[in-house]
Amino acid sequence: MRKEELSNWGNYPKVKAELHFPESAEEVRQLLSSAQRLVPRGNGRSYGDSSLGKAILSSKRLDKFLAFDEKAGILHCEAGVLLSEILEVVVPSGFFLPVTPGTKFITVGGAIAADVHGKNHHVDACFSEHLLFIDVVVETGELIRCSKAEHSELFWETVGGMGNTGFILGASFRLKPVETAFIRQESLKAKNLEEVMAFFEESESWTYTVAWIDCLQKGKNQGRSLLLRGEHAKKEDLPAKWKEKPLTQPKKLQLNMPMQLPGFVLNTFSIKAFNFLYYHKQFSKSSKAIVPYEPFFYPLDFIHNWNRMYGKKGFTQYQFVLPKEKSREGLKEILDQIRISRQGSFLTVLKLFGKSNPLAPHTFPQEGYTLAMDFPIRKGLPDLLKKLDEIVLKFEGRLYLAKDAFMSKAMYEHTYPEFPKPSIFSSDQQIRLST
Ligand SMILES: Cc1cc2nc3c(=O)[nH]c(=O)nc-3n(C[C@H](O)[C@H](O)[C@H](O)COP(=O)(O)OP(=O)(O)OC[C@H]3O[C@@H](n4cnc5c(N)ncnc54)[C@H](O)[C@@H]3O)c2cc1C
C-alpha cells in the first residue's frame, strides 16, 4: 500500500489516496474483506473523478500477457496491460487493436470499464464488441468469467459500467488483421459545419473518420475544420522506403512538456492563433498521404505530459453526443454559446457515431455527432458548462462519464437512468452523481 496525491488526466479534481496493487483475485478478495470503498483504477487517463477515491485498487501490477493466438488474432491479457504494450507486440505480427481511443496509454481494464470508442465507431462499434470474455471480481469476492453468452448480465453491466460492478482482472479479445503499420490518409478542408457534416456522411465507407474544429468561428465560417479519414494501408500502397519492413514504424522524436504552464498562456488570443494555424496548415482543399499509425491515431501522445499545458488548476474535457437528426441544430447552439463565453477550446474534436448497442445501456455512444472540447478550470467555467448541459439536454444528448467532472445529479439521472447504484467499487464520480 502507498499514499499519494492523485488526479486523472485533467489534473482536476485531486485527492489524497491509499493505493493498493493486487496481483490476484485472492488479494482483491482480502482487500474487500476490510469493507471500505475501493475504486478500480487503470492508468488514470480518464479526465475527471471516475477513477478517484480514498482507497484505490490499481491494476498496475496486473500487467501480464496470458496468451496470444497469432493464427486467430486473439489476445488474452491482464487488465493493467497498456494498449501501447499490446501494439508493440501485435503490430509486428500483423494485427491491430479493433478499437482504440485517441491515446494508447490506457489499460485494457480502463478500455472495458469506459467501453471506449475510436474513430471507427460507425464501422467497428465500441471495445466491448470485440471482447470474448472478461474476468471480474465482484462485491462478494467471487471471480466470475463473463461474456456475451455466459453471465451476460454481468458482462453488459460491466462494459461502460465505469468499475461499478467489480474489479476487472483480465480479458480476452479479438484483434484486427493488418498488412502494414501505416495508414492511407486523406485530409479534407471544410469551410463550415454544413460542409464537415457532409464530408462525414459521404465518408461512411471509410473505416476511420475524425475532424478538428476551430470552435471560435461564427456565421458562415462556424465549424470550419479539417476532416481526416483513413484506412489501414496495404503493402502495395507503401512507398519503397517502407515496403521492406511494412509492419515496422519509423522511429520518431518524443517531446515532453517539462512543467505546468502559467494559466494566462491559454487565452482567447492564443486559442484563436492556434486554431488559425491548424486550419491553414493545409493549403489545398484535400490532401493524401501514407503515414505511420501513431501520428494518425495518437497525435497528442507525441508530447508526453501535454496536460501540463493547462497549468496547476487543470482542465476538464466536455464530451457530449447528440442524436443524429438533432445534431446540426444542437452543435450550432453549443458553438455559439462557447464563442459568446470567450472560453474557446484549443482542441475541439468532432466524430460521427454509428448505431448504439441496445444491450450495453451504460456505453456512451449513440448514433449521432459527438464533440469533445478541453476547457481550463477557471472562474466562469461552471456557468458555461451549465449552459452547455441545458443545450445537450434540450437536444436529448448526454455526456461521456470518462471525461466528466462537473455533471449534475439531475442530468446524470435523466441521461443514465439504468446506471447501477453505487457499490463498494464506486468512484468519487459515482458518489458525486448519486448522492
Ligand atoms: C488524450 C486522450 C484521448 C482520449 N480519447 C478517447 C477516445 O477517443 N475515445 C474514448 O472512448 N476515450 C478516450 N479517452 C478516455 C480514455 O480512453 C478512458 O478514460 C479510459 O477509460 C482510460 O483508461 P485508464 O486505463 O487510464 O483508466 P482510468 O482512467 O484509471 O479509469 C477509467 C474508468 O475505468 C475504471 N477501471 C479502470 N480499470 C479498471 C479495472 N481493472 N476494473 C474495473 N474498472 C476499472 C475506473 O474505475 C474508471 O471508472 C481519451 C483520454 C485521453 C487522455
The ligand as an SDF file (V2000), in Angstrom:
LIG
                    3D

 53 58  0  0  0  0  0  0  0  0999 V2000
   -5.5940   12.0940  -24.8670 C   0  0  0  0  0  0  0  0  0  0  0  0
   -6.7990   11.2490  -24.5680 C   0  0  0  0  0  0  0  0  0  0  0  0
   -7.6150   10.8560  -25.6210 C   0  0  0  0  0  0  0  0  0  0  0  0
   -8.7390   10.0650  -25.3470 C   0  0  0  0  0  0  0  0  0  0  0  0
   -9.5100    9.6830  -26.4130 N   0  0  0  0  0  0  0  0  0  0  0  0
  -10.5780    8.9100  -26.2060 C   0  0  0  0  0  0  0  0  0  0  0  0
  -11.3560    8.4250  -27.2930 C   0  0  0  0  0  0  0  0  0  0  0  0
  -11.0830    8.7430  -28.4570 O   0  0  0  0  0  0  0  0  0  0  0  0
  -12.3720    7.5730  -27.0170 N   0  0  0  0  0  0  0  0  0  0  0  0
  -12.6800    7.1820  -25.7400 C   0  0  0  0  0  0  0  0  0  0  0  0
  -13.6190    6.3970  -25.5630 O   0  0  0  0  0  0  0  0  0  0  0  0
  -11.9610    7.6200  -24.6810 N   0  0  0  0  0  0  0  0  0  0  0  0
  -10.9250    8.4700  -24.8990 C   0  0  0  0  0  0  0  0  0  0  0  0
  -10.1640    8.8790  -23.8330 N   0  0  0  0  0  0  0  0  0  0  0  0
  -10.5720    8.4600  -22.4750 C   0  0  0  0  0  0  0  0  0  0  0  0
   -9.9200    7.1320  -22.0580 C   0  0  0  0  0  0  0  0  0  0  0  0
   -9.8670    6.2310  -23.1250 O   0  0  0  0  0  0  0  0  0  0  0  0
  -10.7760    6.4790  -20.9650 C   0  0  0  0  0  0  0  0  0  0  0  0
  -10.9970    7.3540  -19.9070 O   0  0  0  0  0  0  0  0  0  0  0  0
  -10.1670    5.1930  -20.3980 C   0  0  0  0  0  0  0  0  0  0  0  0
  -11.1270    4.5980  -19.5530 O   0  0  0  0  0  0  0  0  0  0  0  0
   -8.9000    5.4530  -19.5810 C   0  0  0  0  0  0  0  0  0  0  0  0
   -8.3500    4.2000  -19.1880 O   0  0  0  0  0  0  0  0  0  0  0  0
   -7.3820    4.0570  -17.9420 P   0  0  0  0  0  0  0  0  0  0  0  0
   -6.7590    2.7190  -18.0190 O   0  0  0  0  0  0  0  0  0  0  0  0
   -6.4670    5.2190  -17.8590 O   0  0  0  0  0  0  0  0  0  0  0  0
   -8.4440    4.0400  -16.7640 O   0  0  0  0  0  0  0  0  0  0  0  0
   -8.7150    5.0590  -15.5580 P   0  0  0  0  0  0  0  0  0  0  0  0
   -8.7770    6.4460  -16.0800 O   0  0  0  0  0  0  0  0  0  0  0  0
   -7.8010    4.7850  -14.4500 O   0  0  0  0  0  0  0  0  0  0  0  0
  -10.1950    4.5810  -15.1770 O   0  0  0  0  0  0  0  0  0  0  0  0
  -11.2930    4.8480  -16.0350 C   0  0  0  0  0  0  0  0  0  0  0  0
  -12.5340    4.0850  -15.5310 C   0  0  0  0  0  0  0  0  0  0  0  0
  -12.3100    2.6870  -15.6430 O   0  0  0  0  0  0  0  0  0  0  0  0
  -12.4400    2.0480  -14.3660 C   0  0  0  0  0  0  0  0  0  0  0  0
  -11.4240    0.9850  -14.3340 N   0  0  0  0  0  0  0  0  0  0  0  0
  -10.1170    1.0820  -14.6730 C   0  0  0  0  0  0  0  0  0  0  0  0
   -9.5040   -0.0980  -14.5130 N   0  0  0  0  0  0  0  0  0  0  0  0
  -10.4420   -0.9710  -14.0710 C   0  0  0  0  0  0  0  0  0  0  0  0
  -10.4240   -2.3410  -13.6990 C   0  0  0  0  0  0  0  0  0  0  0  0
   -9.3130   -3.0980  -13.7570 N   0  0  0  0  0  0  0  0  0  0  0  0
  -11.5820   -2.9040  -13.2760 N   0  0  0  0  0  0  0  0  0  0  0  0
  -12.7310   -2.1900  -13.2140 C   0  0  0  0  0  0  0  0  0  0  0  0
  -12.8000   -0.8890  -13.5560 N   0  0  0  0  0  0  0  0  0  0  0  0
  -11.6700   -0.2860  -13.9760 C   0  0  0  0  0  0  0  0  0  0  0  0
  -12.2070    3.1480  -13.3370 C   0  0  0  0  0  0  0  0  0  0  0  0
  -12.8500    2.8900  -12.0980 O   0  0  0  0  0  0  0  0  0  0  0  0
  -12.8190    4.3520  -14.0490 C   0  0  0  0  0  0  0  0  0  0  0  0
  -14.2130    4.3760  -13.8680 O   0  0  0  0  0  0  0  0  0  0  0  0
   -9.0400    9.6580  -24.0340 C   0  0  0  0  0  0  0  0  0  0  0  0
   -8.2040   10.0560  -22.9740 C   0  0  0  0  0  0  0  0  0  0  0  0
   -7.0910   10.8430  -23.2380 C   0  0  0  0  0  0  0  0  0  0  0  0
   -6.2030   11.2590  -22.1010 C   0  0  0  0  0  0  0  0  0  0  0  0
  1  2  1  0
  2  3  1  0
  2 52  2  0
  3  4  2  0
  4  5  1  0
  4 50  1  0
  5  6  2  0
  6  7  1  0
  6 13  1  0
  7  8  2  0
  7  9  1  0
  9 10  1  0
 10 11  2  0
 10 12  1  0
 12 13  2  0
 13 14  1  0
 14 15  1  0
 14 50  1  0
 15 16  1  0
 16 17  1  0
 16 18  1  0
 18 19  1  0
 18 20  1  0
 20 21  1  0
 20 22  1  0
 22 23  1  0
 23 24  1  0
 24 25  2  0
 24 26  1  0
 24 27  1  0
 27 28  1  0
 28 29  2  0
 28 30  1  0
 28 31  1  0
 31 32  1  0
 32 33  1  0
 33 34  1  0
 33 48  1  0
 34 35  1  0
 35 36  1  0
 35 46  1  0
 36 37  1  0
 36 45  1  0
 37 38  2  0
 38 39  1  0
 39 40  1  0
 39 45  2  0
 40 41  1  0
 40 42  2  0
 42 43  1  0
 43 44  2  0
 44 45  1  0
 46 47  1  0
 46 48  1  0
 48 49  1  0
 50 51  2  0
 51 52  1  0
 52 53  1  0
M  END
$$$$
